Amino acid sequence: MFAGFEKTRRHVNGVDITYRIGGSGAGLLLLHGHPQTHVIWHKVAETLAQHFTVVAADLRGYGDSSKPPATDDHSSYSKREMARDNVELMSALGFPTFAVLAHDRGARAAHRLALDHPQAVTRLALLDIAPTLAMYTQTDEAFARAYWHWFFLIRPSPLPETLLEADPEQYLRSVMGSRSAGLAPFADEAFTEYLRCASLPGAARGVCEDYRASASIDLTHDRADIAAGHKLEMPLMVLWGAEGVVGKCFDPLKEWREVATDVRGKALQCGHYIAEEAPDALLAEVLPFLM
């Protein structure tokens, strides 16, 4: 996986961010989702690196990146801090401006990055999410049953952490295997890496604090932007899985057009884990958009 890429880490914004870098040309930041790492991009990274300098980073709390202590207000795992991590990373690597392709939790961090640092983001592609605030405020029974982990992981510490730490493999298989495609999309090497990282000290805390932040301080930040009339102004592409929960429970294009001015997108014939389920379809959409 990741032929021609270097795996390394850099200290930014008070944490160490682990990332792979490869290719040449304009910068392209890739951000992964839960409960995974930057390895989700292993089926598309080499093709993207033919056109860009690709930086695939582990979010704080995930993979081999730092897992800082929790704070009472969950701010140490806010999407604002995750955004700052990656803006500083890209700047340190020589990219004051760059495009972003992000999935799931990483797409939520990318949404905040583009709001807080609009001068840095040239183009933004988000995979299988609607805005966090819209998803919480429109939660119904179908969504709650499918995304049960959204509500389990935000329970007070230490209950969720204790259960995740007791059997991280069972947690991964339950969350990832319960989607429309089961565990079939995940290469053995990739799943082994997800399990290694989910078993690291502090990994359970990182996951839970990410979700606790999304249900608290992140919503405060989102409401403040809406109240101030702030919207994403850069070109935005949103893609979602036709077999996934997001497209069935929400109208992604409608929701993103509430918070952005230049939106296009569509459903792809796959489920939630687009980069691993439908890499060719993903590349066919994002390459022309990002170029």
N, C-alpha and C positions, 0 to 999 in steps of 0.2 A: 504493500500500500504506500501511496505518496512517493512514488519514484521521483527522484530529483529534488525532493524537499528536505530541508534541514529542520530538526526539532530542537528548540531552544527555549529560553525563558528570559524575561526582562522585568525589572522592578519598576513599576509605574503606580502612581496614585496610592502609595503605601502598601502595595501587594505585589507578589510575583505572578505574572501571567505567563503561562506556558503556551507555546504556539508552534506551528509549522509554517515555514515560508518557502516559496518556490516560484519560479517563473520570472518574467520581466515585464516592464511596462508600467502602466498606471496601477495604483493600488486597489485591491479588492479585499475587503474584510469579510470573512465567513464566521458566523456565530451559530452555535449549535443549540439544541434544546435538551429537555429533561427526558429520561434520566441518563443522558449520554455525554459525549465529549466531542471535540473537534473531529474525531474519527468518522462522524456521520458523513463527511464530505469525501470519503476515500474513493467513491465511484465517479466523482465529477472533478476533483481537484486538479488532476493532471491535464485534463482538457482545458479547464479555466486558465491554467498556468501557461498555456500556449498564447494567451492574449493579455494576461495581467500578471502583476506581482501579487500572488495570492498569499494572504495571511489568515490561517485558520487557527483561531484562538480558543482556549478553554476559558469559559466564564469563571470569575471568582466563585469559589464554592464547589466547582466541578473539575473533573479531570485531575491534572497535576498542577493546577493553579492554586494559589493560596486559599485557605479557608478561614477567614478572619473570625474573631469572636463575635457572638451575637450582641446586639444592643437592644435596650428596652423598646425603642421605637422601630427596630428592624432596619434602620437606615444603613447599616453596614452591608446590607444585601439589597438595597434599593436599586432600581434600574438606573437611577441617576448616577450612582457610584459605579455600576457596571459599565455604563456609557462612558464615564470619565476614564475608567481603566483603558478602554479600547481606543478612545481618542488620543490619549497620551501614548499608547503603544504605537499607533500608526504614525503619530508625529515623530516619535523617537526613531522610527524606521525610515523616516524621510518622506512621509506622505501627509502633508497638511490637509490635503483633500483626497477623497477616495470614495469608491462605491461600496455598498454593503449588500450582501446576500445572507439572510438569516432565517432560521427556523424556530418555531415554538418559543421557548423561553428566550432564546437569543434574539428572536424577532421582537419580543417585548423590550429587551434592552436596546435593540436597534431603533425602535420607535422613539424611545426616550433620547437616544443619542442624536437622532435627527432633529428632535425638538430643541434640545439644549445646545446643540452645536451645528446649526443649519449650514454655516459657512463651510463645514468640513465635508459634508455629504453631497456627492454629485448626483447619485442615483441610488434608489433604495428598493430592494426586492424582498418581500416578506412572505414566508411560507406557512400556510395552514393556521393562521390566527385571525381573529377579529380583535379590535382594540380591547384591552383588558377591562376597562370600565364598562363598555357595552356588554361584555360577556358576563360580568358579575351582575349588572343591573337587570339583565334579561334572562337570568338563569331560570330554567323550568325543570320539571322532573326528569325529562329525557336527558338534558345536559348534565344534571347533577348525578344521575346514575352512570353515565358514560365517563364523566370526568370526576369520579368520586375522590381521586387523589387531591384535587384542588381544595377539598373541604377537610380531608383527613390530615394533610400535611400542615395546615395552618393551626391545628390544635396546639395548645400550650406545650412547651417542652416540659418533661423529656419523653412523653408518650410516643409521638411519631418517631423520634430519633431511636428510641429503644427498640421499636419493632423493625425499623429498617436495618439497624445494626445486627439484629438477631439472625437475619437471613437475607442478605442483599441480593443473592441470586433469585430467590423466590420473588422478591419485590420486582426485580427487573423482568422476570418472565411473566409476572402477573400484569404489569403495566404495559410492557411492549407487546406481549403476546395476545393481549385482549383486544387489540385493534383489528381492523377488517382483514388484514393479510396475515395475522398471526406472527410467528417468529420467522417465517420464510424469507423476508427481505434481508435478514441480518447475516452477513458472512460470519463464519465461526471466529475468524481472527478479530473482527470488529466486536462481536459480543464478548469475547474474552477480555478485550480491552475495557469495555464498559463495565464488566464485572470487577476487574482489577481496580478501577478507579472508584466504583461505588463502595468498595471494601476499605478504602483508605481512611485513616483517622480524620475525623471532621467532615467526611463526605455527607453523612446523614444530616448533620447540622446545616451544611451549606444548602442542601436541597430544601429542607424545611424552612430555613430563613428566607430563601428566594421566594417561596410561596407566601410566607407570612408578610413579607414586604409587599408583594403584589396585592394582597388583600387589605393593606393598610396605607403605608406611606406612599406607595406608588399611586393609589387612587387619589390621595390628596394632591399629588403633583399633577395628575391628569385633570382633575377638576379645576385646578388653578389655571391651567393652560386654556381649558374651554371657556372659563369665565373671562379670561383676558383676550379671547379671540385668536389665540395662537393656533396655526395650522401648519402642517407639513407643506412646503412649497416646492420641493424638488420632485422630479418625476418618480412616481411610486408604482411598482407592479406588485400585485397580490395574487398568489396562486394557492389553491387549496385542493385537497383530495376529494373527488366526487364520492368516494366511499367513506369519507371521514365524518367526524362529528360536527366540525365547525360549519361546513357547508350545509349540513342538514338542520342544524339548530339556529343558524344565523344567516344573514344575507351579507357576506363579506364585502362586496363592492359597495353596497349602500352604507354600511357602517364606516368603511374607510373614507368614503366621500364626505362624511360628516366631519372628519378631522384632517382632511388633506385636499388640496386643490387640483392635483393632476394625477388621477388614478386610472389604471387599467388593470385587467386581470381576468382569470378564468379558472374553472375547475379542470384538474387533470385526472385521468383515469387511474386512480390509485387511492390509497388511504392516507394516513397522517404522515408517515415517514417518507416524504416525497423523494429526498435525495438518495435514499436506499431502495425504494420501491420502483421509482420511475426516473432513473438518472438521465436517460436519453430524452425523455419528454421535457424534463426540467431544463436541460441544456438548450433544447430547441427554443424554449421560451425566453430564458434569461440572457443567453448570449447576444441576440440582436438588441435586446433592451439595454444591456450594460455597455455595449460597445460604443 
